């Protein structure tokens, strides 16, 4: 698969993936966890996930592009 056609090359996909995983963590924290401290920790982890997932996927695409260019030389 060409790197431009990869789904993670689209920034919207990367952001939505991070938001959806964060949303699922928040839903579990709010509706199924009774301990307030645990809820706060889970919501904090969801915030880190919302920011970190798109960043990591962007780096993945950048590294894959660099490796592809390096292999063509």
PDB file of N, CA, C and O in Angstrom:
ATOM      1  N   UNK A   1       0.851  -1.174   0.000  1.00  0.00           N
ATOM      2  CA  UNK A   1       0.000   0.000   0.000  1.00  0.00           C
ATOM      3  C   UNK A   1       0.897   1.239   0.000  1.00  0.00           C
ATOM      4  O   UNK A   1       1.868   1.318   0.753  1.00  0.00           O
ATOM      5  N   UNK A   2       0.561   2.184  -0.842  1.00  0.00           N
ATOM      6  CA  UNK A   2       1.294   3.436  -0.920  1.00  0.00           C
ATOM      7  C   UNK A   2       0.987   4.271   0.321  1.00  0.00           C
ATOM      8  O   UNK A   2      -0.139   4.252   0.820  1.00  0.00           O
ATOM      9  N   UNK A   3       1.980   5.001   0.820  1.00  0.00           N
ATOM     10  CA  UNK A   3       1.816   5.747   2.065  1.00  0.00           C
ATOM     11  C   UNK A   3       0.767   6.854   1.945  1.00  0.00           C
ATOM     12  O   UNK A   3       0.103   7.168   2.933  1.00  0.00           O
ATOM     13  N   UNK A   4       0.599   7.447   0.775  1.00  0.00           N
ATOM     14  CA  UNK A   4      -0.415   8.482   0.605  1.00  0.00           C
ATOM     15  C   UNK A   4      -1.827   7.911   0.685  1.00  0.00           C
ATOM     16  O   UNK A   4      -2.766   8.630   1.029  1.00  0.00           O
ATOM     17  N   UNK A   5      -1.985   6.644   0.374  1.00  0.00           N
ATOM     18  CA  UNK A   5      -3.300   6.002   0.419  1.00  0.00           C
ATOM     19  C   UNK A   5      -3.590   5.373   1.773  1.00  0.00           C
ATOM     20  O   UNK A   5      -4.691   4.867   1.990  1.00  0.00           O
ATOM     21  N   UNK A   6      -2.633   5.394   2.681  1.00  0.00           N
ATOM     22  CA  UNK A   6      -2.839   4.805   4.001  1.00  0.00           C
ATOM     23  C   UNK A   6      -3.815   5.674   4.799  1.00  0.00           C
ATOM     24  O   UNK A   6      -3.735   6.900   4.726  1.00  0.00           O
ATOM     25  N   UNK A   7      -4.724   5.073   5.551  1.00  0.00           N
ATOM     26  CA  UNK A   7      -5.718   5.863   6.298  1.00  0.00           C
ATOM     27  C   UNK A   7      -5.087   6.813   7.320  1.00  0.00           C
ATOM     28  O   UNK A   7      -5.633   7.888   7.570  1.00  0.00           O
ATOM     29  N   UNK A   8      -3.960   6.444   7.910  1.00  0.00           N
ATOM     30  CA  UNK A   8      -3.336   7.291   8.917  1.00  0.00           C
ATOM     31  C   UNK A   8      -2.651   8.506   8.310  1.00  0.00           C
ATOM     32  O   UNK A   8      -2.226   9.394   9.049  1.00  0.00           O
ATOM     33  N   UNK A   9      -2.531   8.573   6.997  1.00  0.00           N
ATOM     34  CA  UNK A   9      -1.960   9.759   6.356  1.00  0.00           C
ATOM     35  C   UNK A   9      -2.934  10.931   6.424  1.00  0.00           C
ATOM     36  O   UNK A   9      -2.522  12.084   6.297  1.00  0.00           O
ATOM     37  N   UNK A  10      -4.212  10.651   6.622  1.00  0.00           N
ATOM     38  CA  UNK A  10      -5.232  11.689   6.741  1.00  0.00           C
ATOM     39  C   UNK A  10      -5.319  12.138   8.203  1.00  0.00           C
ATOM     40  O   UNK A  10      -5.581  11.327   9.091  1.00  0.00           O
ATOM     41  N   UNK A  11      -5.098  13.426   8.446  1.00  0.00           N
ATOM     42  CA  UNK A  11      -5.097  13.927   9.826  1.00  0.00           C
ATOM     43  C   UNK A  11      -6.472  13.800  10.484  1.00  0.00           C
ATOM     44  O   UNK A  11      -6.556  13.625  11.700  1.00  0.00           O
ATOM     45  N   UNK A  12      -7.539  13.885   9.707  1.00  0.00           N
ATOM     46  CA  UNK A  12      -8.885  13.734  10.283  1.00  0.00           C
ATOM     47  C   UNK A  12      -9.090  12.342  10.870  1.00  0.00           C
ATOM     48  O   UNK A  12      -9.701  12.196  11.929  1.00  0.00           O
ATOM     49  N   UNK A  13      -8.590  11.336  10.195  1.00  0.00           N
ATOM     50  CA  UNK A  13      -8.710   9.958  10.691  1.00  0.00           C
ATOM     51  C   UNK A  13      -7.934   9.804  11.995  1.00  0.00           C
ATOM     52  O   UNK A  13      -8.415   9.181  12.942  1.00  0.00           O
ATOM     53  N   UNK A  14      -6.736  10.372  12.037  1.00  0.00           N
ATOM     54  CA  UNK A  14      -5.917  10.263  13.253  1.00  0.00           C
ATOM     55  C   UNK A  14      -6.609  10.930  14.441  1.00  0.00           C
ATOM     56  O   UNK A  14      -6.635  10.371  15.538  1.00  0.00           O
ATOM     57  N   UNK A  15      -7.162  12.110  14.230  1.00  0.00           N
ATOM     58  CA  UNK A  15      -7.821  12.823  15.325  1.00  0.00           C
ATOM     59  C   UNK A  15      -9.087  12.089  15.763  1.00  0.00           C
ATOM     60  O   UNK A  15      -9.335  11.943  16.959  1.00  0.00           O
ATOM     61  N   UNK A  16      -9.880  11.630  14.812  1.00  0.00           N
ATOM     62  CA  UNK A  16     -11.107  10.911  15.163  1.00  0.00           C
ATOM     63  C   UNK A  16     -10.809   9.615  15.903  1.00  0.00           C
ATOM     64  O   UNK A  16     -11.554   9.239  16.808  1.00  0.00           O
ATOM     65  N   UNK A  17      -9.749   8.936  15.541  1.00  0.00           N
ATOM     66  CA  UNK A  17      -9.381   7.711  16.241  1.00  0.00           C
ATOM     67  C   UNK A  17      -9.030   8.014  17.692  1.00  0.00           C
ATOM     68  O   UNK A  17      -9.437   7.288  18.599  1.00  0.00           O
ATOM     69  N   UNK A  18      -8.272   9.093  17.911  1.00  0.00           N
ATOM     70  CA  UNK A  18      -7.949   9.491  19.274  1.00  0.00           C
ATOM     71  C   UNK A  18      -9.171   9.903  20.071  1.00  0.00           C
ATOM     72  O   UNK A  18      -9.298   9.559  21.247  1.00  0.00           O
ATOM     73  N   UNK A  19     -10.075  10.642  19.432  1.00  0.00           N
ATOM     74  CA  UNK A  19     -11.281  11.085  20.132  1.00  0.00           C
ATOM     75  C   UNK A  19     -12.218   9.926  20.462  1.00  0.00           C
ATOM     76  O   UNK A  19     -12.817   9.892  21.537  1.00  0.00           O
ATOM     77  N   UNK A  20     -12.341   8.989  19.545  1.00  0.00           N
ATOM     78  CA  UNK A  20     -13.238   7.850  19.798  1.00  0.00           C
ATOM     79  C   UNK A  20     -12.722   6.967  20.933  1.00  0.00           C
ATOM     80  O   UNK A  20     -13.502   6.508  21.767  1.00  0.00           O
ATOM     81  N   UNK A  21     -11.421   6.731  20.967  1.00  0.00           N
ATOM     82  CA  UNK A  21     -10.885   5.920  22.057  1.00  0.00           C
ATOM     83  C   UNK A  21     -11.012   6.667  23.377  1.00  0.00           C
ATOM     84  O   UNK A  21     -11.294   6.055  24.407  1.00  0.00           O
ATOM     85  N   UNK A  22     -10.809   7.980  23.362  1.00  0.00           N
ATOM     86  CA  UNK A  22     -10.973   8.773  24.582  1.00  0.00           C
ATOM     87  C   UNK A  22     -12.425   8.789  25.037  1.00  0.00           C
ATOM     88  O   UNK A  22     -12.713   8.702  26.231  1.00  0.00           O
ATOM     89  N   UNK A  23     -13.325   8.898  24.088  1.00  0.00           N
ATOM     90  CA  UNK A  23     -14.746   8.894  24.426  1.00  0.00           C
ATOM     91  C   UNK A  23     -15.157   7.577  25.083  1.00  0.00           C
ATOM     92  O   UNK A  23     -15.937   7.577  26.035  1.00  0.00           O
ATOM     93  N   UNK A  24     -14.646   6.475  24.590  1.00  0.00           N
ATOM     94  CA  UNK A  24     -14.997   5.188  25.192  1.00  0.00           C
ATOM     95  C   UNK A  24     -14.465   5.088  26.621  1.00  0.00           C
ATOM     96  O   UNK A  24     -15.133   4.522  27.487  1.00  0.00           O
ATOM     97  N   UNK A  25     -13.279   5.628  26.880  1.00  0.00           N
ATOM     98  CA  UNK A  25     -12.735   5.613  28.244  1.00  0.00           C
ATOM     99  C   UNK A  25     -13.593   6.482  29.161  1.00  0.00           C
ATOM    100  O   UNK A  25     -13.879   6.090  30.292  1.00  0.00           O
ATOM    101  N   UNK A  26     -14.003   7.649  28.690  1.00  0.00           N
ATOM    102  CA  UNK A  26     -14.822   8.554  29.503  1.00  0.00           C
ATOM    103  C   UNK A  26     -16.185   7.941  29.789  1.00  0.00           C
ATOM    104  O   UNK A  26     -16.691   8.066  30.905  1.00  0.00           O
ATOM    105  N   UNK A  27     -16.784   7.286  28.814  1.00  0.00           N
ATOM    106  CA  UNK A  27     -18.096   6.654  29.027  1.00  0.00           C
ATOM    107  C   UNK A  27     -18.000   5.582  30.097  1.00  0.00           C
ATOM    108  O   UNK A  27     -18.859   5.501  30.975  1.00  0.00           O
ATOM    109  N   UNK A  28     -16.966   4.762  30.032  1.00  0.00           N
ATOM    110  CA  UNK A  28     -16.793   3.723  31.058  1.00  0.00           C
ATOM    111  C   UNK A  28     -16.571   4.369  32.420  1.00  0.00           C
ATOM    112  O   UNK A  28     -17.133   3.914  33.416  1.00  0.00           O
ATOM    113  N   UNK A  29     -15.765   5.414  32.478  1.00  0.00           N
ATOM    114  CA  UNK A  29     -15.483   6.076  33.752  1.00  0.00           C
ATOM    115  C   UNK A  29     -16.741   6.672  34.372  1.00  0.00           C
ATOM    116  O   UNK A  29     -16.970   6.540  35.574  1.00  0.00           O
ATOM    117  N   UNK A  30     -17.547   7.321  33.558  1.00  0.00           N
ATOM    118  CA  UNK A  30     -18.717   8.030  34.092  1.00  0.00           C
ATOM    119  C   UNK A  30     -19.853   7.074  34.458  1.00  0.00           C
ATOM    120  O   UNK A  30     -20.493   7.237  35.496  1.00  0.00           O
ATOM    121  N   UNK A  31     -20.099   6.085  33.613  1.00  0.00           N
ATOM    122  CA  UNK A  31     -21.281   5.244  33.824  1.00  0.00           C
ATOM    123  C   UNK A  31     -21.034   3.968  34.616  1.00  0.00           C
ATOM    124  O   UNK A  31     -21.978   3.405  35.170  1.00  0.00           O
ATOM    125  N   UNK A  32     -19.795   3.495  34.686  1.00  0.00           N
ATOM    126  CA  UNK A  32     -19.564   2.206  35.324  1.00  0.00           C
ATOM    127  C   UNK A  32     -18.624   2.243  36.521  1.00  0.00           C
ATOM    128  O   UNK A  32     -18.519   1.248  37.238  1.00  0.00           O
ATOM    129  N   UNK A  33     -17.944   3.344  36.759  1.00  0.00           N
ATOM    130  CA  UNK A  33     -17.007   3.436  37.865  1.00  0.00           C
ATOM    131  C   UNK A  33     -17.603   4.341  38.940  1.00  0.00           C
ATOM    132  O   UNK A  33     -18.049   5.451  38.651  1.00  0.00           O
ATOM    133  N   UNK A  34     -17.605   3.856  40.181  1.00  0.00           N
ATOM    134  CA  UNK A  34     -18.201   4.615  41.284  1.00  0.00           C
ATOM    135  C   UNK A  34     -17.179   5.451  42.046  1.00  0.00           C
ATOM    136  O   UNK A  34     -17.538   6.473  42.630  1.00  0.00           O
ATOM    137  N   UNK A  35     -15.940   5.044  42.052  1.00  0.00           N
ATOM    138  CA  UNK A  35     -14.903   5.739  42.798  1.00  0.00           C
ATOM    139  C   UNK A  35     -14.510   7.024  42.065  1.00  0.00           C
ATOM    140  O   UNK A  35     -14.145   6.988  40.890  1.00  0.00           O
ATOM    141  N   UNK A  36     -14.589   8.165  42.773  1.00  0.00           N
ATOM    142  CA  UNK A  36     -14.325   9.466  42.156  1.00  0.00           C
ATOM    143  C   UNK A  36     -12.872   9.606  41.721  1.00  0.00           C
ATOM    144  O   UNK A  36     -12.596  10.165  40.660  1.00  0.00           O
ATOM    145  N   UNK A  37     -11.954   9.112  42.516  1.00  0.00           N
ATOM    146  CA  UNK A  37     -10.535   9.207  42.165  1.00  0.00           C
ATOM    147  C   UNK A  37     -10.233   8.381  40.923  1.00  0.00           C
ATOM    148  O   UNK A  37      -9.482   8.812  40.049  1.00  0.00           O
ATOM    149  N   UNK A  38     -10.811   7.210  40.851  1.00  0.00           N
ATOM    150  CA  UNK A  38     -10.609   6.361  39.673  1.00  0.00           C
ATOM    151  C   UNK A  38     -11.212   7.021  38.435  1.00  0.00           C
ATOM    152  O   UNK A  38     -10.629   6.966  37.352  1.00  0.00           O
ATOM    153  N   UNK A  39     -12.372   7.642  38.595  1.00  0.00           N
ATOM    154  CA  UNK A  39     -12.979   8.359  37.475  1.00  0.00           C
ATOM    155  C   UNK A  39     -12.071   9.484  36.989  1.00  0.00           C
ATOM    156  O   UNK A  39     -11.877   9.660  35.787  1.00  0.00           O
ATOM    157  N   UNK A  40     -11.521  10.238  37.927  1.00  0.00           N
ATOM    158  CA  UNK A  40     -10.637  11.343  37.557  1.00  0.00           C
ATOM    159  C   UNK A  40      -9.389  10.836  36.846  1.00  0.00           C
ATOM    160  O   UNK A  40      -8.949  11.434  35.865  1.00  0.00           O
ATOM    161  N   UNK A  41      -8.822   9.749  37.328  1.00  0.00           N
ATOM    162  CA  UNK A  41      -7.642   9.169  36.673  1.00  0.00           C
ATOM    163  C   UNK A  41      -7.966   8.680  35.263  1.00  0.00           C
ATOM    164  O   UNK A  41      -7.173   8.858  34.338  1.00  0.00           O
ATOM    165  N   UNK A  42      -9.133   8.066  35.107  1.00  0.00           N
ATOM    166  CA  UNK A  42      -9.526   7.580  33.784  1.00  0.00           C
ATOM    167  C   UNK A  42      -9.789   8.738  32.822  1.00  0.00           C
ATOM    168  O   UNK A  42      -9.435   8.656  31.646  1.00  0.00           O
ATOM    169  N   UNK A  43     -10.396   9.796  33.304  1.00  0.00           N
ATOM    170  CA  UNK A  43     -10.648  10.956  32.445  1.00  0.00           C
ATOM    171  C   UNK A  43      -9.330  11.630  32.080  1.00  0.00           C
ATOM    172  O   UNK A  43      -9.172  12.113  30.959  1.00  0.00           O
ATOM    173  N   UNK A  44      -8.392  11.665  33.007  1.00  0.00           N
ATOM    174  CA  UNK A  44      -7.064  12.180  32.699  1.00  0.00           C
ATOM    175  C   UNK A  44      -6.354  11.346  31.661  1.00  0.00           C
ATOM    176  O   UNK A  44      -5.714  11.881  30.755  1.00  0.00           O
ATOM    177  N   UNK A  45      -6.463  10.028  31.787  1.00  0.00           N
ATOM    178  CA  UNK A  45      -5.867   9.134  30.791  1.00  0.00           C
ATOM    179  C   UNK A  45      -6.530   9.322  29.429  1.00  0.00           C
ATOM    180  O   UNK A  45      -5.872   9.226  28.393  1.00  0.00           O
ATOM    181  N   UNK A  46      -7.826   9.588  29.436  1.00  0.00           N
ATOM    182  CA  UNK A  46      -8.533   9.830  28.175  1.00  0.00           C
ATOM    183  C   UNK A  46      -8.046  11.118  27.521  1.00  0.00           C
ATOM    184  O   UNK A  46      -7.933  11.186  26.297  1.00  0.00           O
ATOM    185  N   UNK A  47      -7.760  12.130  28.318  1.00  0.00           N
ATOM    186  CA  UNK A  47      -7.240  13.380  27.768  1.00  0.00           C
ATOM    187  C   UNK A  47      -5.859  13.173  27.145  1.00  0.00           C
ATOM    188  O   UNK A  47      -5.568  13.689  26.066  1.00  0.00           O
ATOM    189  N   UNK A  48      -5.020  12.414  27.837  1.00  0.00           N
ATOM    190  CA  UNK A  48      -3.695  12.102  27.287  1.00  0.00           C
ATOM    191  C   UNK A  48      -3.836  11.276  26.013  1.00  0.00           C
ATOM    192  O   UNK A  48      -3.081  11.470  25.060  1.00  0.00           O
ATOM    193  N   UNK A  49      -4.782  10.371  25.993  1.00  0.00           N
ATOM    194  CA  UNK A  49      -5.025   9.543  24.815  1.00  0.00           C
ATOM    195  C   UNK A  49      -5.510  10.387  23.641  1.00  0.00           C
ATOM    196  O   UNK A  49      -5.106  10.157  22.502  1.00  0.00           O
ATOM    197  N   UNK A  50      -6.372  11.359  23.913  1.00  0.00           N
ATOM    198  CA  UNK A  50      -6.902  12.214  22.838  1.00  0.00           C
ATOM    199  C   UNK A  50      -5.802  13.032  22.185  1.00  0.00           C
ATOM    200  O   UNK A  50      -5.860  13.301  20.985  1.00  0.00           O
ATOM    201  N   UNK A  51      -4.805  13.428  22.957  1.00  0.00           N
ATOM    202  CA  UNK A  51      -3.701  14.211  22.413  1.00  0.00           C
ATOM    203  C   UNK A  51      -2.597  13.312  21.871  1.00  0.00           C
ATOM    204  O   UNK A  51      -2.011  13.598  20.828  1.00  0.00           O
ATOM    205  N   UNK A  52      -2.320  12.235  22.576  1.00  0.00           N
ATOM    206  CA  UNK A  52      -1.180  11.384  22.231  1.00  0.00           C
ATOM    207  C   UNK A  52      -1.390  10.502  21.023  1.00  0.00           C
ATOM    208  O   UNK A  52      -0.459  10.303  20.243  1.00  0.00           O
ATOM    209  N   UNK A  53      -2.571   9.972  20.848  1.00  0.00           N
ATOM    210  CA  UNK A  53      -2.815   9.056  19.735  1.00  0.00           C
ATOM    211  C   UNK A  53      -2.588   9.706  18.368  1.00  0.00           C
ATOM    212  O   UNK A  53      -1.888   9.124  17.540  1.00  0.00           O
ATOM    213  N   UNK A  54      -3.150  10.886  18.100  1.00  0.00           N
ATOM    214  CA  UNK A  54      -2.869  11.505  16.799  1.00  0.00           C
ATOM    215  C   UNK A  54      -1.383  11.826  16.600  1.00  0.00           C
ATOM    216  O   UNK A  54      -0.861  11.707  15.492  1.00  0.00           O
ATOM    217  N   UNK A  55      -0.710  12.231  17.677  1.00  0.00           N
ATOM    218  CA  UNK A  55       0.713  12.546  17.585  1.00  0.00           C
ATOM    219  C   UNK A  55       1.528  11.306  17.220  1.00  0.00           C
ATOM    220  O   UNK A  55       2.386  11.354  16.339  1.00  0.00           O
ATOM    221  N   UNK A  56       1.251  10.202  17.903  1.00  0.00           N
ATOM    222  CA  UNK A  56       1.985   8.959  17.636  1.00  0.00           C
ATOM    223  C   UNK A  56       1.700   8.463  16.222  1.00  0.00           C
ATOM    224  O   UNK A  56       2.616   8.016  15.531  1.00  0.00           O
ATOM    225  N   UNK A  57       0.457   8.534  15.788  1.00  0.00           N
ATOM    226  CA  UNK A  57       0.124   8.081  14.436  1.00  0.00           C
ATOM    227  C   UNK A  57       0.753   8.985  13.377  1.00  0.00           C
ATOM    228  O   UNK A  57       1.149   8.509  12.313  1.00  0.00           O
ATOM    229  N   UNK A  58       0.847  10.289  13.661  1.00  0.00           N
ATOM    230  CA  UNK A  58       1.516  11.198  12.732  1.00  0.00           C
ATOM    231  C   UNK A  58       2.991  10.838  12.607  1.00  0.00           C
ATOM    232  O   UNK A  58       3.542  10.824  11.506  1.00  0.00           O
ATOM    233  N   UNK A  59       3.626  10.548  13.734  1.00  0.00           N
ATOM    234  CA  UNK A  59       5.035  10.143  13.705  1.00  0.00           C
ATOM    235  C   UNK A  59       5.201   8.821  12.955  1.00  0.00           C
ATOM    236  O   UNK A  59       6.195   8.627  12.255  1.00  0.00           O
ATOM    237  N   UNK A  60       4.254   7.930  13.095  1.00  0.00           N
ATOM    238  CA  UNK A  60       4.296   6.654  12.382  1.00  0.00           C
ATOM    239  C   UNK A  60       4.282   6.878  10.879  1.00  0.00           C
ATOM    240  O   UNK A  60       5.055   6.257  10.150  1.00  0.00           O
ATOM    241  N   UNK A  61       3.417   7.751  10.417  1.00  0.00           N
ATOM    242  CA  UNK A  61       3.327   8.042   8.987  1.00  0.00           C
ATOM    243  C   UNK A  61       4.596   8.725   8.505  1.00  0.00           C
ATOM    244  O   UNK A  61       5.091   8.410   7.423  1.00  0.00           O
ATOM    245  N   UNK A  62       5.135   9.661   9.293  1.00  0.00           N
ATOM    246  CA  UNK A  62       6.366  10.350   8.906  1.00  0.00           C
ATOM    247  C   UNK A  62       7.536   9.379   8.802  1.00  0.00           C
ATOM    248  O   UNK A  62       8.324   9.456   7.859  1.00  0.00           O
ATOM    249  N   UNK A  63       7.655   8.469   9.760  1.00  0.00           N
ATOM    250  CA  UNK A  63       8.743   7.495   9.725  1.00  0.00           C
ATOM    251  C   UNK A  63       8.581   6.519   8.569  1.00  0.00           C
ATOM    252  O   UNK A  63       9.567   6.122   7.947  1.00  0.00           O
ATOM    253  N   UNK A  64       7.356   6.135   8.281  1.00  0.00           N
ATOM    254  CA  UNK A  64       7.122   5.232   7.155  1.00  0.00           C
ATOM    255  C   UNK A  64       7.482   5.919   5.847  1.00  0.00           C
ATOM    256  O   UNK A  64       8.011   5.283   4.935  1.00  0.00           O
ATOM    257  N   UNK A  65       7.199   7.213   5.751  1.00  0.00           N
ATOM    258  CA  UNK A  65       7.546   7.972   4.546  1.00  0.00           C
ATOM    259  C   UNK A  65       9.051   8.073   4.396  1.00  0.00           C
ATOM    260  O   UNK A  65       9.564   7.917   3.288  1.00  0.00           O
ATOM    261  N   UNK A  66       9.779   8.329   5.484  1.00  0.00           N
ATOM    262  CA  UNK A  66      11.226   8.420   5.432  1.00  0.00           C
ATOM    263  C   UNK A  66      11.863   7.082   5.049  1.00  0.00           C
ATOM    264  O   UNK A  66      12.820   7.040   4.275  1.00  0.00           O
ATOM    265  N   UNK A  67      11.324   5.999   5.597  1.00  0.00           N
ATOM    266  CA  UNK A  67      11.862   4.679   5.258  1.00  0.00           C
ATOM    267  C   UNK A  67      11.603   4.338   3.800  1.00  0.00           C
ATOM    268  O   UNK A  67      12.443   3.729   3.139  1.00  0.00           O
ATOM    269  N   UNK A  68      10.438   4.732   3.301  1.00  0.00           N
ATOM    270  CA  UNK A  68      10.108   4.477   1.894  1.00  0.00           C
ATOM    271  C   UNK A  68      11.058   5.250   0.992  1.00  0.00           C
ATOM    272  O   UNK A  68      11.539   4.703   0.000  1.00  0.00           O
ATOM    273  N   UNK A  69      11.335   6.497   1.310  1.00  0.00           N
ATOM    274  CA  UNK A  69      12.245   7.306   0.506  1.00  0.00           C
ATOM    275  C   UNK A  69      13.652   6.733   0.588  1.00  0.00           C
ATOM    276  O   UNK A  69      14.370   6.698  -0.412  1.00  0.00           O
ATOM    277  N   UNK A  70      14.052   6.282   1.783  1.00  0.00           N
ATOM    278  CA  UNK A  70      15.381   5.701   1.949  1.00  0.00           C
ATOM    279  C   UNK A  70      15.554   4.418   1.169  1.00  0.00           C
ATOM    280  O   UNK A  70      16.654   4.137   0.692  1.00  0.00           O
ATOM    281  N   UNK A  71      14.506   3.632   1.025  1.00  0.00           N
ATOM    282  CA  UNK A  71      14.591   2.376   0.288  1.00  0.00           C
ATOM    283  C   UNK A  71      14.645   2.629  -1.213  1.00  0.00           C
ATOM    284  O   UNK A  71      15.174   1.794  -1.946  1.00  0.00           O
ATOM    285  N   UNK A  72      14.120   3.742  -1.693  1.00  0.00           N
ATOM    286  CA  UNK A  72      14.112   4.026  -3.126  1.00  0.00           C
ATOM    287  C   UNK A  72      15.463   4.524  -3.612  1.00  0.00           C
ATOM    288  O   UNK A  72      15.762   4.427  -4.802  1.00  0.00           O
ATOM    289  N   UNK A  73      16.273   5.048  -2.728  1.00  0.00           N
ATOM    290  CA  UNK A  73      17.566   5.616  -3.146  1.00  0.00           C
ATOM    291  C   UNK A  73      18.565   4.529  -3.458  1.00  0.00           C
ATOM    292  O   UNK A  73      19.703   4.823  -3.825  1.00  0.00           O
TER     293      UNK A  73
END
